[in-house]
Amino acid sequence: MYNINRRKFLGYFGCSCCSLLLPSCTTVPITDRKQLSIVSEARINRQAAAAYENFRNKSKLITTGSQLKEVTDIGKKMEVAVSSFFEKSGKEDPTKNFGWDYVLVDNDKMVNAWCMPGGKIAVYTGILEVTKNINGLAAVMGHEIAHAVAKHSVERASRNVLINTSTQLIDIISGGKLSQVNRVTGMNTVGL
């Protein structure tokens, strides 16, 4: 049997991990910032679509009226603008597989809007008092859509996979010491 010392093992192990992670680095559209992308966008989009349908079924939605029309009109214009930007830049459109959808949630207490992966957008009526007009609403929606275009959810999910895997490996290598620390402190020390 071949004996390998701990230092060599950790060196080989580290190089192996890097060889797996480096191809998982992608570039964020527009900003060209590097991001980790271990979890597939298709998987995240499927999960988001299921969560979105669940949200739609449980929420009180406004289905007609001028406010909904504003939300939808702004969203449609942004869809076209994003696609046009990438086409003119000669880059692949990261939204080409999006299933764009817009809802207006009847909740004046919630001052929020969000965009799920895959272009599922919700605007709460509470934010309309803050945005005041279509320009303010467009700024908020554009901000939320930018998160989806930049694939922040893929990056966040990938980071969580990496942290969880690292935590388990550290626990194995330390002989369970990390689990003991976590139990005593009542928190995930690596996650912190």
C-alpha positions in Angstrom: 0.0 0.0 0.0 1.2 3.5 -0.9 1.7 5.8 2.0 1.1 9.5 1.5 1.7 12.1 4.1 -0.9 14.6 5.2 0.7 17.6 3.5 0.9 15.9 0.1 -2.7 14.7 0.4 -3.9 18.2 1.2 -1.9 19.5 -1.8 -3.3 17.0 -4.2 -6.8 17.4 -2.8 -6.6 21.2 -3.1 -5.4 21.0 -6.7 -8.2 18.6 -7.5 -10.8 21.0 -6.0 -9.4 23.9 -8.0 -9.5 21.8 -11.2 -13.2 21.3 -10.5 -14.0 24.9 -9.5 -12.0 26.8 -12.2 -14.2 25.6 -15.1 -17.2 26.5 -12.9 -16.3 30.2 -13.1 -18.5 32.1 -15.5 -18.7 35.8 -16.4 -21.6 38.0 -15.5 -23.2 39.6 -18.6 -22.6 43.3 -19.0 -20.2 43.7 -16.0 -17.8 40.9 -16.9 -17.4 40.1 -13.2 -16.4 36.5 -12.5 -18.9 34.3 -10.6 -19.0 30.8 -9.4 -21.6 28.7 -11.3 -21.7 25.1 -10.0 -25.5 24.8 -9.9 -27.0 24.9 -13.4 -29.2 27.8 -14.4 -31.8 25.4 -15.8 -32.2 23.7 -12.4 -32.5 27.1 -10.6 -35.1 28.3 -13.2 -37.2 25.1 -12.8 -37.2 25.5 -9.0 -38.0 29.2 -9.3 -40.9 28.5 -11.7 -42.4 26.0 -9.3 -42.0 28.4 -6.4 -43.5 31.2 -8.4 -46.6 29.2 -9.4 -47.0 28.4 -5.7 -46.7 32.0 -4.8 -49.2 33.0 -7.5 -51.7 30.5 -6.2 -51.5 31.7 -2.6 -51.3 35.5 -3.2 -54.0 38.0 -3.7 -53.3 39.3 -7.2 -54.6 42.3 -9.1 -55.7 40.9 -12.5 -57.0 44.1 -14.2 -56.5 47.8 -14.2 -54.0 50.6 -15.0 -51.5 49.6 -12.3 -51.1 46.1 -13.6 -50.9 47.5 -17.2 -48.0 49.8 -16.1 -46.2 46.9 -14.5 -46.7 44.7 -17.6 -45.8 47.4 -20.1 -42.6 48.3 -18.3 -41.7 44.6 -18.1 -42.3 44.0 -21.8 -40.2 47.1 -22.7 -37.4 45.8 -20.5 -37.6 42.3 -22.1 -37.0 43.9 -25.5 -34.3 46.3 -24.3 -32.3 43.5 -22.6 -32.5 41.3 -25.7 -31.7 44.2 -28.0 -28.7 45.2 -25.9 -27.1 41.7 -26.1 -28.0 41.4 -29.8 -26.3 44.8 -30.6 -23.3 43.8 -28.5 -22.9 40.6 -30.4 -23.3 38.6 -27.1 -25.5 35.7 -26.2 -28.8 36.9 -24.6 -28.9 35.5 -21.0 -32.7 35.9 -21.0 -33.4 33.9 -24.1 -34.8 31.0 -22.0 -36.7 33.2 -19.6 -40.4 32.7 -19.3 -41.2 36.3 -18.4 -44.3 36.9 -16.3 -45.5 39.8 -14.3 -47.9 40.0 -11.3 -49.2 42.8 -9.2 -49.7 41.7 -5.6 -52.5 43.5 -3.7 -50.6 44.3 -0.5 -50.2 47.9 0.5 -48.2 47.1 3.6 -45.4 45.3 1.6 -43.1 47.9 0.0 -41.2 45.5 -2.3 -40.7 44.0 -5.8 -38.6 41.1 -6.9 -37.6 39.1 -9.9 -37.1 35.3 -9.6 -34.7 33.5 -11.9 -36.2 33.0 -15.3 -37.9 36.4 -15.3 -40.8 35.9 -12.9 -41.5 39.3 -11.5 -43.8 40.4 -8.7 -44.6 44.0 -7.7 -46.4 44.8 -4.5 -48.9 47.6 -4.5 -47.2 49.1 -1.4 -44.1 50.1 -3.5 -46.3 52.1 -5.9 -46.7 54.8 -3.3 -42.8 55.1 -3.1 -42.1 54.9 -6.8 -44.8 57.6 -7.5 -44.8 57.1 -11.3 -43.8 54.8 -14.2 -40.2 56.2 -14.1 -39.7 55.2 -10.5 -41.4 51.9 -11.0 -39.2 51.2 -14.1 -36.1 51.9 -12.0 -37.2 49.4 -9.3 -38.2 46.8 -11.8 -34.9 47.3 -13.8 -32.9 46.8 -10.6 -34.8 43.5 -9.9 -34.5 42.3 -13.5 -30.7 43.0 -13.4 -30.4 40.4 -10.6 -31.9 37.8 -12.8 -29.9 38.8 -15.9 -26.7 38.6 -13.7 -27.7 35.2 -12.5 -27.2 36.1 -8.9 -29.4 33.2 -7.8 -27.1 30.7 -9.6 -24.1 32.3 -7.9 -25.7 32.2 -4.4 -26.8 28.6 -4.8 -23.4 27.6 -6.0 -21.7 29.4 -3.1 -24.0 27.5 -0.7 -23.1 24.2 -2.3 -19.4 25.0 -1.9 -19.8 26.1 1.7 -21.8 23.0 2.7 -19.4 20.7 0.9 -16.4 22.5 2.5 -18.0 22.2 5.9 -18.5 18.5 5.6 -14.9 18.0 4.4 -13.5 20.1 7.2 -15.6 18.0 9.6 -14.3 14.8 8.2 -10.7 15.9 8.1 -10.9 17.3 11.7 -12.5 14.0 13.0 -15.8 15.7 13.8 -14.3 18.6 15.7 -16.3 21.1 13.6 -19.6 19.4 14.4 -18.7 19.6 18.1 -18.0 23.3 17.9 -21.2 23.9 16.0 -23.2 22.0 18.6 -21.6 23.8 21.5 -22.0 27.3 19.9 -25.3 26.5 18.3 -24.2 28.0 15.0 -22.6 27.1 11.7 -19.1 28.5 12.3 -17.9 27.9 8.7 -21.0 29.6 7.3 -20.2 32.7 9.4 
